Amino acid sequence: MAGKAQTADGIEIAVVEGIAKIGREEWDALLAPDDSPFLEWDWLAALEESKSAVPKTGWAPHHLVVRAGASRKIIGACPLYLKSHSMGEFVFDHGWADAAERAGLRYFPKLLVGVPFTPHTGRRFLTAPGYDRATMVRAIGAALAQLCEDNAMSSVHVNFCSADEASVLVELGYLERLGYQYHWINDGFTSFDDYLNQLKSKRRYAIRHERGALDQQRVSIRTLVGEEIPDAMFPTLYRIYLSTIQKLYWGRQYLTREFFELLRGRFKRHLCFVGAWRDNELIAGTINLQKAKVFYGRYWGCFEELRYLHFNVCYYAAIEHCIVNGISRFEPGAGGEYKWLRGFNPAITRSLHYISHPGLRKAVANFLKRERREVEQWIAVGRERGQLKGPPPSNVE
């Protein structure tokens, strides 16, 4: 994919094929303290080295970097992929692709700014300290649109981005799409009972009942963080990941065995495993990440089906871990209104889309207007009718 531009002030914007061609220290120097672990060089490199996110799987890495000065120092970047399908993105545009095909337009390949297989919210454009962020976001956004036009592609998609990025990209002609996830907010809790006490009485009773059911089934739950996770456990973590995929007819395997081996060697610092044992045998678990007081729930699986096991491992034990460790927000991923029933409330997500064809752009814009009204309506209703006795904490957007 062709793409390289030189601006009048000596700034160069280029596409780099593969994260390995970008220095680890250079990339990570762009990260803010509160950026997610999914944006770190080690995570992105593990996806590529393990053949999880590569051209063969429809995720061809072509990361965009901005360099300045005689030293060609990187002052901005974004994780960028040339996509040949829409799988693993969690912002669904299958209808747009179908509409384009019916109109005789080629929708794929397209450009995607984001992290493969991971619907986490936050910054997508990385900018070096000392540079005006809005100016840098504008330059990267404009370069992406030009890259799309120069290579005769249908579109650019910037998924789950931050609010400041969204406002700049809208000015550049990108279409904003609103969505929502269910996030749990730590409202200054000091114990699990504090969390329960904020819930309506019916829900408190249900959770106590669900927690007690595991005791009757001789199940204990333990949380292992970082180096507490034994190296020998990582093949089992891979099996846990596979177990859910293999049980669902729509399940799709994105991550390879090699990916989990790379996590073992490089990424334990951000890993948190919540496991369930029965008679000293591991029967279920969830693989999570944590950084900067945010907990990211990711891969759940079980080898034995027990009632309420999923809720206890994925939510109650994770919430208790967040409370004990002062973690302020828990993002459990996409979907699942059963999260709403357990004190998670709707939080807005944003994605921005540059559509090159005028006709398709108009059709998508009309769709997004209708969808936006529905999303905003559900967010209002979801918060009003949520399981909290009072309004959601103020740090829910």
Secondary structure, 3 states (H helix, E strand, C coil): CCCEEECCCCCEEEEECCHHHCCHHHHHCCCCCCCCHHHCHHHHHHHHHCCCCCHHHCEEECEEEEEECCCCEEEEEECEEEECCCCCCCCCCHHHHHHHHHCCCCCCCEEEECCCCCCCCCCCCEECCCCCHHHHHHHHHHHHHHHHHHCCCCEEEEEEECHHHHHHHHHCCCEEEEEEEEEEECCCCCCHHHHHHCECHHHHHHHHHHHHHHHHCCEEEEEEEHHHCCHHHHHHHHHHHHHHHHHCCCCCCCCCHHHHHHHHHHCHHHEEEEEEEECCEEEEEEEEEEECCEEEEEEEEECCCCCCHHHHHHHHHHHHHHHHCCCCEEECCCCCCCCHHHCCEEEEEEEEEEECCHHHHHHHHHHHHHHHHHHHHHHHHHHHCCCECCCCCCCCC
